[in-house]
Amino acid sequence: MTQPLISCIVPVFNGERYLTEALESILKQTYRPLEIIVADDGSTDGTATLVASYGDPGSISVSTT
């Protein structure tokens, strides 16, 4: 039986300081399939660079507003 997809939505604004801890916590979960959607509300810190550093664009989606 196929497991249903779980979507984790992480809203962020200038959250570079805390975002790594939040994303790592989600990635450590054992449930799969899992998608992570980061909704960046125009951050001016290094949030976008941090999310991009996770590499595989299929594992973490970024939505900017």
PDBQT receptor file of N, H, CA, C and O in Angstrom, charges set to zero:
ATOM      1  N   MET A   1       0.843  -1.186   0.000  1.00  0.00    +0.000 N 
ATOM      2  CA  MET A   1       0.000   0.000   0.000  1.00  0.00    +0.000 C 
ATOM      3  C   MET A   1       0.886   1.247   0.000  1.00  0.00    +0.000 C 
ATOM      4  O   MET A   1       1.850   1.328   0.761  1.00  0.00    +0.000 OA
ATOM      5  N   THR A   2       0.564   2.193  -0.835  1.00  0.00    +0.000 N 
ATOM      6  H   THR A   2      -0.219   2.127  -1.454  1.00  0.00    +0.000 HD
ATOM      7  CA  THR A   2       1.314   3.435  -0.929  1.00  0.00    +0.000 C 
ATOM      8  C   THR A   2       0.887   4.383   0.185  1.00  0.00    +0.000 C 
ATOM      9  O   THR A   2      -0.302   4.571   0.445  1.00  0.00    +0.000 OA
ATOM     10  N   GLN A   3       1.873   4.967   0.825  1.00  0.00    +0.000 N 
ATOM     11  H   GLN A   3       2.838   4.814   0.614  1.00  0.00    +0.000 HD
ATOM     12  CA  GLN A   3       1.608   5.939   1.890  1.00  0.00    +0.000 C 
ATOM     13  C   GLN A   3       1.210   7.279   1.265  1.00  0.00    +0.000 C 
ATOM     14  O   GLN A   3       1.725   7.635   0.206  1.00  0.00    +0.000 OA
ATOM     15  N   PRO A   4       0.306   8.024   1.898  1.00  0.00    +0.000 N 
ATOM     16  CA  PRO A   4      -0.043   9.349   1.393  1.00  0.00    +0.000 C 
ATOM     17  C   PRO A   4       1.117  10.338   1.592  1.00  0.00    +0.000 C 
ATOM     18  O   PRO A   4       1.886  10.232   2.547  1.00  0.00    +0.000 OA
ATOM     19  N   LEU A   5       1.217  11.280   0.683  1.00  0.00    +0.000 N 
ATOM     20  H   LEU A   5       0.592  11.366  -0.093  1.00  0.00    +0.000 HD
ATOM     21  CA  LEU A   5       2.242  12.314   0.762  1.00  0.00    +0.000 C 
ATOM     22  C   LEU A   5       1.923  13.278   1.902  1.00  0.00    +0.000 C 
ATOM     23  O   LEU A   5       0.784  13.714   2.064  1.00  0.00    +0.000 OA
ATOM     24  N   ILE A   6       2.936  13.596   2.677  1.00  0.00    +0.000 N 
ATOM     25  H   ILE A   6       3.862  13.241   2.545  1.00  0.00    +0.000 HD
ATOM     26  CA  ILE A   6       2.813  14.589   3.742  1.00  0.00    +0.000 C 
ATOM     27  C   ILE A   6       3.544  15.848   3.286  1.00  0.00    +0.000 C 
ATOM     28  O   ILE A   6       4.693  15.779   2.850  1.00  0.00    +0.000 OA
ATOM     29  N   SER A   7       2.883  16.988   3.385  1.00  0.00    +0.000 N 
ATOM     30  H   SER A   7       1.950  17.045   3.739  1.00  0.00    +0.000 HD
ATOM     31  CA  SER A   7       3.486  18.268   3.030  1.00  0.00    +0.000 C 
ATOM     32  C   SER A   7       3.746  19.068   4.294  1.00  0.00    +0.000 C 
ATOM     33  O   SER A   7       2.841  19.288   5.099  1.00  0.00    +0.000 OA
ATOM     34  N   CYS A   8       4.991  19.504   4.463  1.00  0.00    +0.000 N 
ATOM     35  H   CYS A   8       5.726  19.325   3.810  1.00  0.00    +0.000 HD
ATOM     36  CA  CYS A   8       5.352  20.373   5.589  1.00  0.00    +0.000 C 
ATOM     37  C   CYS A   8       5.588  21.765   5.019  1.00  0.00    +0.000 C 
ATOM     38  O   CYS A   8       6.475  21.965   4.189  1.00  0.00    +0.000 OA
ATOM     39  N   ILE A   9       4.795  22.712   5.466  1.00  0.00    +0.000 N 
ATOM     40  H   ILE A   9       4.075  22.549   6.140  1.00  0.00    +0.000 HD
ATOM     41  CA  ILE A   9       4.909  24.081   4.978  1.00  0.00    +0.000 C 
ATOM     42  C   ILE A   9       5.594  24.915   6.053  1.00  0.00    +0.000 C 
ATOM     43  O   ILE A   9       5.143  24.975   7.197  1.00  0.00    +0.000 OA
ATOM     44  N   VAL A  10       6.696  25.560   5.661  1.00  0.00    +0.000 N 
ATOM     45  H   VAL A  10       7.063  25.511   4.732  1.00  0.00    +0.000 HD
ATOM     46  CA  VAL A  10       7.493  26.342   6.597  1.00  0.00    +0.000 C 
ATOM     47  C   VAL A  10       7.465  27.806   6.143  1.00  0.00    +0.000 C 
ATOM     48  O   VAL A  10       8.196  28.178   5.225  1.00  0.00    +0.000 OA
ATOM     49  N   PRO A  11       6.629  28.640   6.775  1.00  0.00    +0.000 N 
ATOM     50  CA  PRO A  11       6.647  30.063   6.435  1.00  0.00    +0.000 C 
ATOM     51  C   PRO A  11       7.862  30.722   7.099  1.00  0.00    +0.000 C 
ATOM     52  O   PRO A  11       8.186  30.420   8.247  1.00  0.00    +0.000 OA
ATOM     53  N   VAL A  12       8.525  31.615   6.378  1.00  0.00    +0.000 N 
ATOM     54  H   VAL A  12       8.262  31.861   5.445  1.00  0.00    +0.000 HD
ATOM     55  CA  VAL A  12       9.731  32.236   6.933  1.00  0.00    +0.000 C 
ATOM     56  C   VAL A  12       9.888  33.659   6.424  1.00  0.00    +0.000 C 
ATOM     57  O   VAL A  12       9.613  33.956   5.261  1.00  0.00    +0.000 OA
ATOM     58  N   PHE A  13      10.334  34.529   7.313  1.00  0.00    +0.000 N 
ATOM     59  H   PHE A  13      10.557  34.288   8.257  1.00  0.00    +0.000 HD
ATOM     60  CA  PHE A  13      10.743  35.883   6.958  1.00  0.00    +0.000 C 
ATOM     61  C   PHE A  13      11.979  36.202   7.772  1.00  0.00    +0.000 C 
ATOM     62  O   PHE A  13      11.915  36.303   8.997  1.00  0.00    +0.000 OA
ATOM     63  N   ASN A  14      13.096  36.359   7.098  1.00  0.00    +0.000 N 
ATOM     64  H   ASN A  14      13.148  36.277   6.103  1.00  0.00    +0.000 HD
ATOM     65  CA  ASN A  14      14.382  36.613   7.759  1.00  0.00    +0.000 C 
ATOM     66  C   ASN A  14      14.634  35.604   8.887  1.00  0.00    +0.000 C 
ATOM     67  O   ASN A  14      15.010  35.972  10.000  1.00  0.00    +0.000 OA
ATOM     68  N   GLY A  15      14.420  34.343   8.572  1.00  0.00    +0.000 N 
ATOM     69  H   GLY A  15      14.114  34.044   7.668  1.00  0.00    +0.000 HD
ATOM     70  CA  GLY A  15      14.567  33.293   9.577  1.00  0.00    +0.000 C 
ATOM     71  C   GLY A  15      15.815  32.453   9.409  1.00  0.00    +0.000 C 
ATOM     72  O   GLY A  15      15.866  31.317   9.880  1.00  0.00    +0.000 OA
ATOM     73  N   GLU A  16      16.825  33.000   8.742  1.00  0.00    +0.000 N 
ATOM     74  H   GLU A  16      16.783  33.923   8.360  1.00  0.00    +0.000 HD
ATOM     75  CA  GLU A  16      18.057  32.251   8.492  1.00  0.00    +0.000 C 
ATOM     76  C   GLU A  16      18.610  31.623   9.776  1.00  0.00    +0.000 C 
ATOM     77  O   GLU A  16      19.106  30.496   9.756  1.00  0.00    +0.000 OA
ATOM     78  N   ARG A  17      18.524  32.333  10.853  1.00  0.00    +0.000 N 
ATOM     79  H   ARG A  17      18.120  33.248  10.869  1.00  0.00    +0.000 HD
ATOM     80  CA  ARG A  17      19.087  31.871  12.128  1.00  0.00    +0.000 C 
ATOM     81  C   ARG A  17      18.446  30.573  12.618  1.00  0.00    +0.000 C 
ATOM     82  O   ARG A  17      19.110  29.768  13.270  1.00  0.00    +0.000 OA
ATOM     83  N   TYR A  18      17.175  30.362  12.314  1.00  0.00    +0.000 N 
ATOM     84  H   TYR A  18      16.636  31.016  11.784  1.00  0.00    +0.000 HD
ATOM     85  CA  TYR A  18      16.440  29.211  12.833  1.00  0.00    +0.000 C 
ATOM     86  C   TYR A  18      16.075  28.175  11.779  1.00  0.00    +0.000 C 
ATOM     87  O   TYR A  18      15.660  27.067  12.117  1.00  0.00    +0.000 OA
ATOM     88  N   LEU A  19      16.225  28.522  10.517  1.00  0.00    +0.000 N 
ATOM     89  H   LEU A  19      16.562  29.423  10.242  1.00  0.00    +0.000 HD
ATOM     90  CA  LEU A  19      15.710  27.678   9.447  1.00  0.00    +0.000 C 
ATOM     91  C   LEU A  19      16.427  26.334   9.335  1.00  0.00    +0.000 C 
ATOM     92  O   LEU A  19      15.780  25.319   9.080  1.00  0.00    +0.000 OA
ATOM     93  N   THR A  20      17.725  26.305   9.516  1.00  0.00    +0.000 N 
ATOM     94  H   THR A  20      18.251  27.130   9.724  1.00  0.00    +0.000 HD
ATOM     95  CA  THR A  20      18.452  25.037   9.435  1.00  0.00    +0.000 C 
ATOM     96  C   THR A  20      17.903  24.044  10.454  1.00  0.00    +0.000 C 
ATOM     97  O   THR A  20      17.655  22.884  10.123  1.00  0.00    +0.000 OA
ATOM     98  N   GLU A  21      17.717  24.488  11.671  1.00  0.00    +0.000 N 
ATOM     99  H   GLU A  21      17.918  25.430  11.940  1.00  0.00    +0.000 HD
ATOM    100  CA  GLU A  21      17.199  23.605  12.719  1.00  0.00    +0.000 C 
ATOM    101  C   GLU A  21      15.799  23.096  12.355  1.00  0.00    +0.000 C 
ATOM    102  O   GLU A  21      15.489  21.924  12.568  1.00  0.00    +0.000 OA
ATOM    103  N   ALA A  22      14.971  23.961  11.816  1.00  0.00    +0.000 N 
ATOM    104  H   ALA A  22      15.223  24.913  11.643  1.00  0.00    +0.000 HD
ATOM    105  CA  ALA A  22      13.610  23.565  11.442  1.00  0.00    +0.000 C 
ATOM    106  C   ALA A  22      13.628  22.547  10.306  1.00  0.00    +0.000 C 
ATOM    107  O   ALA A  22      12.936  21.531  10.373  1.00  0.00    +0.000 OA
ATOM    108  N   LEU A  23      14.414  22.813   9.262  1.00  0.00    +0.000 N 
ATOM    109  H   LEU A  23      14.976  23.638   9.207  1.00  0.00    +0.000 HD
ATOM    110  CA  LEU A  23      14.466  21.894   8.124  1.00  0.00    +0.000 C 
ATOM    111  C   LEU A  23      15.087  20.557   8.506  1.00  0.00    +0.000 C 
ATOM    112  O   LEU A  23      14.604  19.507   8.082  1.00  0.00    +0.000 OA
ATOM    113  N   GLU A  24      16.135  20.585   9.290  1.00  0.00    +0.000 N 
ATOM    114  H   GLU A  24      16.526  21.438   9.635  1.00  0.00    +0.000 HD
ATOM    115  CA  GLU A  24      16.771  19.334   9.723  1.00  0.00    +0.000 C 
ATOM    116  C   GLU A  24      15.814  18.495  10.564  1.00  0.00    +0.000 C 
ATOM    117  O   GLU A  24      15.798  17.269  10.455  1.00  0.00    +0.000 OA
ATOM    118  N   SER A  25      15.033  19.143  11.384  1.00  0.00    +0.000 N 
ATOM    119  H   SER A  25      15.046  20.139  11.472  1.00  0.00    +0.000 HD
ATOM    120  CA  SER A  25      14.049  18.430  12.194  1.00  0.00    +0.000 C 
ATOM    121  C   SER A  25      13.030  17.718  11.312  1.00  0.00    +0.000 C 
ATOM    122  O   SER A  25      12.665  16.571  11.573  1.00  0.00    +0.000 OA
ATOM    123  N   ILE A  26      12.577  18.401  10.273  1.00  0.00    +0.000 N 
ATOM    124  H   ILE A  26      12.873  19.332  10.061  1.00  0.00    +0.000 HD
ATOM    125  CA  ILE A  26      11.617  17.790   9.351  1.00  0.00    +0.000 C 
ATOM    126  C   ILE A  26      12.267  16.634   8.602  1.00  0.00    +0.000 C 
ATOM    127  O   ILE A  26      11.672  15.564   8.470  1.00  0.00    +0.000 OA
ATOM    128  N   LEU A  27      13.493  16.845   8.108  1.00  0.00    +0.000 N 
ATOM    129  H   LEU A  27      13.977  17.714   8.215  1.00  0.00    +0.000 HD
ATOM    130  CA  LEU A  27      14.176  15.814   7.332  1.00  0.00    +0.000 C 
ATOM    131  C   LEU A  27      14.506  14.570   8.154  1.00  0.00    +0.000 C 
ATOM    132  O   LEU A  27      14.658  13.485   7.592  1.00  0.00    +0.000 OA
ATOM    133  N   LYS A  28      14.617  14.708   9.458  1.00  0.00    +0.000 N 
ATOM    134  H   LYS A  28      14.494  15.589   9.914  1.00  0.00    +0.000 HD
ATOM    135  CA  LYS A  28      14.926  13.561  10.320  1.00  0.00    +0.000 C 
ATOM    136  C   LYS A  28      13.713  12.669  10.583  1.00  0.00    +0.000 C 
ATOM    137  O   LYS A  28      13.848  11.578  11.138  1.00  0.00    +0.000 OA
ATOM    138  N   GLN A  29      12.555  13.125  10.191  1.00  0.00    +0.000 N 
ATOM    139  H   GLN A  29      12.445  14.011   9.740  1.00  0.00    +0.000 HD
ATOM    140  CA  GLN A  29      11.359  12.301  10.386  1.00  0.00    +0.000 C 
ATOM    141  C   GLN A  29      11.467  11.043   9.530  1.00  0.00    +0.000 C 
ATOM    142  O   GLN A  29      12.036  11.082   8.439  1.00  0.00    +0.000 OA
ATOM    143  N   THR A  30      10.939   9.957  10.006  1.00  0.00    +0.000 N 
ATOM    144  H   THR A  30      10.477   9.925  10.892  1.00  0.00    +0.000 HD
ATOM    145  CA  THR A  30      11.061   8.693   9.279  1.00  0.00    +0.000 C 
ATOM    146  C   THR A  30       9.931   8.468   8.287  1.00  0.00    +0.000 C 
ATOM    147  O   THR A  30      10.043   7.600   7.421  1.00  0.00    +0.000 OA
ATOM    148  N   TYR A  31       8.870   9.208   8.390  1.00  0.00    +0.000 N 
ATOM    149  H   TYR A  31       8.779   9.913   9.094  1.00  0.00    +0.000 HD
ATOM    150  CA  TYR A  31       7.741   9.024   7.482  1.00  0.00    +0.000 C 
ATOM    151  C   TYR A  31       8.122   9.497   6.078  1.00  0.00    +0.000 C 
ATOM    152  O   TYR A  31       8.710  10.565   5.911  1.00  0.00    +0.000 OA
ATOM    153  N   ARG A  32       7.787   8.701   5.091  1.00  0.00    +0.000 N 
ATOM    154  H   ARG A  32       7.310   7.833   5.227  1.00  0.00    +0.000 HD
ATOM    155  CA  ARG A  32       7.961   9.057   3.687  1.00  0.00    +0.000 C 
ATOM    156  C   ARG A  32       6.738   8.582   2.933  1.00  0.00    +0.000 C 
ATOM    157  O   ARG A  32       6.156   7.579   3.346  1.00  0.00    +0.000 OA
ATOM    158  N   PRO A  33       6.307   9.214   1.870  1.00  0.00    +0.000 N 
ATOM    159  CA  PRO A  33       6.916  10.349   1.178  1.00  0.00    +0.000 C 
ATOM    160  C   PRO A  33       6.625  11.672   1.887  1.00  0.00    +0.000 C 
ATOM    161  O   PRO A  33       5.602  11.841   2.551  1.00  0.00    +0.000 OA
ATOM    162  N   LEU A  34       7.547  12.582   1.721  1.00  0.00    +0.000 N 
ATOM    163  H   LEU A  34       8.378  12.444   1.182  1.00  0.00    +0.000 HD
ATOM    164  CA  LEU A  34       7.506  13.859   2.421  1.00  0.00    +0.000 C 
ATOM    165  C   LEU A  34       7.941  14.960   1.468  1.00  0.00    +0.000 C 
ATOM    166  O   LEU A  34       8.909  14.797   0.725  1.00  0.00    +0.000 OA
ATOM    167  N   GLU A  35       7.233  16.072   1.489  1.00  0.00    +0.000 N 
ATOM    168  H   GLU A  35       6.447  16.205   2.093  1.00  0.00    +0.000 HD
ATOM    169  CA  GLU A  35       7.693  17.249   0.741  1.00  0.00    +0.000 C 
ATOM    170  C   GLU A  35       7.760  18.415   1.711  1.00  0.00    +0.000 C 
ATOM    171  O   GLU A  35       6.952  18.526   2.633  1.00  0.00    +0.000 OA
ATOM    172  N   ILE A  36       8.738  19.280   1.485  1.00  0.00    +0.000 N 
ATOM    173  H   ILE A  36       9.394  19.190   0.736  1.00  0.00    +0.000 HD
ATOM    174  CA  ILE A  36       8.901  20.471   2.316  1.00  0.00    +0.000 C 
ATOM    175  C   ILE A  36       8.731  21.681   1.416  1.00  0.00    +0.000 C 
ATOM    176  O   ILE A  36       9.393  21.804   0.385  1.00  0.00    +0.000 OA
ATOM    177  N   ILE A  37       7.841  22.567   1.815  1.00  0.00    +0.000 N 
ATOM    178  H   ILE A  37       7.303  22.467   2.653  1.00  0.00    +0.000 HD
ATOM    179  CA  ILE A  37       7.592  23.796   1.069  1.00  0.00    +0.000 C 
ATOM    180  C   ILE A  37       7.988  24.962   1.975  1.00  0.00    +0.000 C 
ATOM    181  O   ILE A  37       7.392  25.163   3.033  1.00  0.00    +0.000 OA
ATOM    182  N   VAL A  38       8.990  25.722   1.557  1.00  0.00    +0.000 N 
ATOM    183  H   VAL A  38       9.474  25.559   0.698  1.00  0.00    +0.000 HD
ATOM    184  CA  VAL A  38       9.418  26.895   2.308  1.00  0.00    +0.000 C 
ATOM    185  C   VAL A  38       8.784  28.113   1.639  1.00  0.00    +0.000 C 
ATOM    186  O   VAL A  38       9.056  28.395   0.472  1.00  0.00    +0.000 OA
ATOM    187  N   ALA A  39       7.939  28.834   2.378  1.00  0.00    +0.000 N 
ATOM    188  H   ALA A  39       7.718  28.605   3.326  1.00  0.00    +0.000 HD
ATOM    189  CA  ALA A  39       7.286  30.041   1.873  1.00  0.00    +0.000 C 
ATOM    190  C   ALA A  39       8.047  31.248   2.422  1.00  0.00    +0.000 C 
ATOM    191  O   ALA A  39       7.849  31.660   3.565  1.00  0.00    +0.000 OA
ATOM    192  N   ASP A  40       8.916  31.803   1.584  1.00  0.00    +0.000 N 
ATOM    193  H   ASP A  40       9.077  31.468   0.655  1.00  0.00    +0.000 HD
ATOM    194  CA  ASP A  40       9.760  32.926   1.983  1.00  0.00    +0.000 C 
ATOM    195  C   ASP A  40       9.049  34.238   1.642  1.00  0.00    +0.000 C 
ATOM    196  O   ASP A  40       8.772  34.517   0.476  1.00  0.00    +0.000 OA
ATOM    197  N   ASP A  41       8.764  35.026   2.654  1.00  0.00    +0.000 N 
ATOM    198  H   ASP A  41       8.989  34.799   3.602  1.00  0.00    +0.000 HD
ATOM    199  CA  ASP A  41       8.013  36.269   2.481  1.00  0.00    +0.000 C 
ATOM    200  C   ASP A  41       8.939  37.470   2.276  1.00  0.00    +0.000 C 
ATOM    201  O   ASP A  41       8.828  38.475   2.977  1.00  0.00    +0.000 OA
ATOM    202  N   GLY A  42       9.854  37.355   1.307  1.00  0.00    +0.000 N 
ATOM    203  H   GLY A  42       9.945  36.538   0.737  1.00  0.00    +0.000 HD
ATOM    204  CA  GLY A  42      10.709  38.492   0.965  1.00  0.00    +0.000 C 
ATOM    205  C   GLY A  42      11.869  38.706   1.910  1.00  0.00    +0.000 C 
ATOM    206  O   GLY A  42      12.258  39.848   2.156  1.00  0.00    +0.000 OA
ATOM    207  N   SER A  43      12.427  37.645   2.441  1.00  0.00    +0.000 N 
ATOM    208  H   SER A  43      12.111  36.717   2.241  1.00  0.00    +0.000 HD
ATOM    209  CA  SER A  43      13.559  37.770   3.370  1.00  0.00    +0.000 C 
ATOM    210  C   SER A  43      14.716  38.533   2.743  1.00  0.00    +0.000 C 
ATOM    211  O   SER A  43      14.981  38.418   1.546  1.00  0.00    +0.000 OA
ATOM    212  N   THR A  44      15.395  39.308   3.568  1.00  0.00    +0.000 N 
ATOM    213  H   THR A  44      15.179  39.401   4.540  1.00  0.00    +0.000 HD
ATOM    214  CA  THR A  44      16.566  40.060   3.110  1.00  0.00    +0.000 C 
ATOM    215  C   THR A  44      17.849  39.529   3.729  1.00  0.00    +0.000 C 
ATOM    216  O   THR A  44      18.923  40.087   3.503  1.00  0.00    +0.000 OA
ATOM    217  N   ASP A  45      17.749  38.457   4.509  1.00  0.00    +0.000 N 
ATOM    218  H   ASP A  45      16.877  38.004   4.693  1.00  0.00    +0.000 HD
ATOM    219  CA  ASP A  45      18.941  37.831   5.076  1.00  0.00    +0.000 C 
ATOM    220  C   ASP A  45      19.354  36.685   4.147  1.00  0.00    +0.000 C 
ATOM    221  O   ASP A  45      19.038  36.726   2.958  1.00  0.00    +0.000 OA
ATOM    222  N   GLY A  46      20.029  35.699   4.641  1.00  0.00    +0.000 N 
ATOM    223  H   GLY A  46      20.286  35.666   5.607  1.00  0.00    +0.000 HD
ATOM    224  CA  GLY A  46      20.522  34.591   3.822  1.00  0.00    +0.000 C 
ATOM    225  C   GLY A  46      19.567  33.423   3.709  1.00  0.00    +0.000 C 
ATOM    226  O   GLY A  46      19.997  32.309   3.413  1.00  0.00    +0.000 OA
ATOM    227  N   THR A  47      18.295  33.641   3.934  1.00  0.00    +0.000 N 
ATOM    228  H   THR A  47      17.945  34.547   4.175  1.00  0.00    +0.000 HD
ATOM    229  CA  THR A  47      17.312  32.552   3.895  1.00  0.00    +0.000 C 
ATOM    230  C   THR A  47      17.315  31.828   2.554  1.00  0.00    +0.000 C 
ATOM    231  O   THR A  47      17.375  30.599   2.524  1.00  0.00    +0.000 OA
ATOM    232  N   ALA A  48      17.253  32.551   1.461  1.00  0.00    +0.000 N 
ATOM    233  H   ALA A  48      17.204  33.549   1.486  1.00  0.00    +0.000 HD
ATOM    234  CA  ALA A  48      17.194  31.918   0.132  1.00  0.00    +0.000 C 
ATOM    235  C   ALA A  48      18.448  31.105  -0.150  1.00  0.00    +0.000 C 
ATOM    236  O   ALA A  48      18.362  30.009  -0.705  1.00  0.00    +0.000 OA
ATOM    237  N   THR A  49      19.596  31.620   0.221  1.00  0.00    +0.000 N 
ATOM    238  H   THR A  49      19.665  32.510   0.672  1.00  0.00    +0.000 HD
ATOM    239  CA  THR A  49      20.855  30.901   0.016  1.00  0.00    +0.000 C 
ATOM    240  C   THR A  49      20.885  29.637   0.850  1.00  0.00    +0.000 C 
ATOM    241  O   THR A  49      21.342  28.592   0.385  1.00  0.00    +0.000 OA
ATOM    242  N   LEU A  50      20.409  29.723   2.061  1.00  0.00    +0.000 N 
ATOM    243  H   LEU A  50      20.038  30.571   2.439  1.00  0.00    +0.000 HD
ATOM    244  CA  LEU A  50      20.379  28.565   2.947  1.00  0.00    +0.000 C 
ATOM    245  C   LEU A  50      19.503  27.456   2.367  1.00  0.00    +0.000 C 
ATOM    246  O   LEU A  50      19.906  26.294   2.350  1.00  0.00    +0.000 OA
ATOM    247  N   VAL A  51      18.324  27.804   1.899  1.00  0.00    +0.000 N 
ATOM    248  H   VAL A  51      17.997  28.749   1.914  1.00  0.00    +0.000 HD
ATOM    249  CA  VAL A  51      17.424  26.804   1.315  1.00  0.00    +0.000 C 
ATOM    250  C   VAL A  51      18.056  26.198   0.069  1.00  0.00    +0.000 C 
ATOM    251  O   VAL A  51      17.984  24.987  -0.139  1.00  0.00    +0.000 OA
ATOM    252  N   ALA A  52      18.669  27.026  -0.751  1.00  0.00    +0.000 N 
ATOM    253  H   ALA A  52      18.728  28.010  -0.582  1.00  0.00    +0.000 HD
ATOM    254  CA  ALA A  52      19.319  26.538  -1.973  1.00  0.00    +0.000 C 
ATOM    255  C   ALA A  52      20.467  25.580  -1.660  1.00  0.00    +0.000 C 
ATOM    256  O   ALA A  52      20.792  24.715  -2.473  1.00  0.00    +0.000 OA
ATOM    257  N   SER A  53      21.073  25.729  -0.503  1.00  0.00    +0.000 N 
ATOM    258  H   SER A  53      20.809  26.432   0.157  1.00  0.00    +0.000 HD
ATOM    259  CA  SER A  53      22.207  24.871  -0.137  1.00  0.00    +0.000 C 
ATOM    260  C   SER A  53      21.793  23.424   0.117  1.00  0.00    +0.000 C 
ATOM    261  O   SER A  53      22.649  22.545   0.219  1.00  0.00    +0.000 OA
ATOM    262  N   TYR A  54      20.502  23.171   0.219  1.00  0.00    +0.000 N 
ATOM    263  H   TYR A  54      19.807  23.884   0.136  1.00  0.00    +0.000 HD
ATOM    264  CA  TYR A  54      20.031  21.804   0.427  1.00  0.00    +0.000 C 
ATOM    265  C   TYR A  54      20.099  20.981  -0.853  1.00  0.00    +0.000 C 
ATOM    266  O   TYR A  54      19.793  19.789  -0.845  1.00  0.00    +0.000 OA
ATOM    267  N   GLY A  55      20.494  21.606  -1.938  1.00  0.00    +0.000 N 
ATOM    268  H   GLY A  55      20.742  22.575  -1.945  1.00  0.00    +0.000 HD
ATOM    269  CA  GLY A  55      20.798  20.871  -3.160  1.00  0.00    +0.000 C 
ATOM    270  C   GLY A  55      19.613  20.452  -3.984  1.00  0.00    +0.000 C 
ATOM    271  O   GLY A  55      19.090  21.247  -4.764  1.00  0.00    +0.000 OA
ATOM    272  N   ASP A  56      19.174  19.213  -3.829  1.00  0.00    +0.000 N 
ATOM    273  H   ASP A  56      19.599  18.567  -3.195  1.00  0.00    +0.000 HD
ATOM    274  CA  ASP A  56      18.144  18.619  -4.676  1.00  0.00    +0.000 C 
ATOM    275  C   ASP A  56      16.896  19.482  -4.691  1.00  0.00    +0.000 C 
ATOM    276  O   ASP A  56      16.183  19.558  -3.691  1.00  0.00    +0.000 OA
ATOM    277  N   PRO A  57      16.619  20.141  -5.827  1.00  0.00    +0.000 N 
ATOM    278  CA  PRO A  57      15.439  21.016  -5.873  1.00  0.00    +0.000 C 
ATOM    279  C   PRO A  57      14.122  20.274  -5.707  1.00  0.00    +0.000 C 
ATOM    280  O   PRO A  57      13.096  20.897  -5.435  1.00  0.00    +0.000 OA
ATOM    281  N   GLY A  58      14.131  18.953  -5.865  1.00  0.00    +0.000 N 
ATOM    282  H   GLY A  58      14.965  18.446  -6.086  1.00  0.00    +0.000 HD
ATOM    283  CA  GLY A  58      12.908  18.188  -5.701  1.00  0.00    +0.000 C 
ATOM    284  C   GLY A  58      12.545  17.918  -4.259  1.00  0.00    +0.000 C 
ATOM    285  O   GLY A  58      11.401  17.567  -3.969  1.00  0.00    +0.000 OA
ATOM    286  N   SER A  59      13.493  18.072  -3.346  1.00  0.00    +0.000 N 
ATOM    287  H   SER A  59      14.422  18.357  -3.582  1.00  0.00    +0.000 HD
ATOM    288  CA  SER A  59      13.218  17.742  -1.954  1.00  0.00    +0.000 C 
ATOM    289  C   SER A  59      12.637  18.908  -1.166  1.00  0.00    +0.000 C 
ATOM    290  O   SER A  59      11.855  18.710  -0.236  1.00  0.00    +0.000 OA
ATOM    291  N   ILE A  60      13.018  20.113  -1.540  1.00  0.00    +0.000 N 
ATOM    292  H   ILE A  60      13.652  20.273  -2.295  1.00  0.00    +0.000 HD
ATOM    293  CA  ILE A  60      12.517  21.303  -0.850  1.00  0.00    +0.000 C 
ATOM    294  C   ILE A  60      12.088  22.320  -1.901  1.00  0.00    +0.000 C 
ATOM    295  O   ILE A  60      12.893  22.737  -2.733  1.00  0.00    +0.000 OA
ATOM    296  N   SER A  61      10.833  22.714  -1.862  1.00  0.00    +0.000 N 
ATOM    297  H   SER A  61      10.179  22.375  -1.186  1.00  0.00    +0.000 HD
ATOM    298  CA  SER A  61      10.318  23.722  -2.776  1.00  0.00    +0.000 C 
ATOM    299  C   SER A  61      10.335  25.081  -2.079  1.00  0.00    +0.000 C 
ATOM    300  O   SER A  61      10.110  25.176  -0.872  1.00  0.00    +0.000 OA
ATOM    301  N   VAL A  62      10.600  26.113  -2.847  1.00  0.00    +0.000 N 
ATOM    302  H   VAL A  62      10.782  26.035  -3.827  1.00  0.00    +0.000 HD
ATOM    303  CA  VAL A  62      10.618  27.464  -2.287  1.00  0.00    +0.000 C 
ATOM    304  C   VAL A  62       9.563  28.302  -2.992  1.00  0.00    +0.000 C 
ATOM    305  O   VAL A  62       9.517  28.364  -4.221  1.00  0.00    +0.000 OA
ATOM    306  N   SER A  63       8.725  28.939  -2.202  1.00  0.00    +0.000 N 
ATOM    307  H   SER A  63       8.762  28.888  -1.204  1.00  0.00    +0.000 HD
ATOM    308  CA  SER A  63       7.741  29.869  -2.726  1.00  0.00    +0.000 C 
ATOM    309  C   SER A  63       8.070  31.245  -2.166  1.00  0.00    +0.000 C 
ATOM    310  O   SER A  63       8.171  31.415  -0.951  1.00  0.00    +0.000 OA
ATOM    311  N   THR A  64       8.237  32.221  -3.039  1.00  0.00    +0.000 N 
ATOM    312  H   THR A  64       8.155  32.084  -4.026  1.00  0.00    +0.000 HD
ATOM    313  CA  THR A  64       8.555  33.573  -2.570  1.00  0.00    +0.000 C 
ATOM    314  C   THR A  64       7.371  34.484  -2.816  1.00  0.00    +0.000 C 
ATOM    315  O   THR A  64       6.668  34.367  -3.819  1.00  0.00    +0.000 OA
ATOM    316  N   THR A  65       7.165  35.397  -1.875  1.00  0.00    +0.000 N 
ATOM    317  H   THR A  65       7.736  35.492  -1.060  1.00  0.00    +0.000 HD
ATOM    318  CA  THR A  65       6.070  36.351  -2.016  1.00  0.00    +0.000 C 
ATOM    319  C   THR A  65       6.596  37.753  -1.872  1.00  0.00    +0.000 C 
ATOM    320  O   THR A  65       5.830  38.712  -1.958  1.00  0.00    +0.000 OA
TER     321      THR A  65
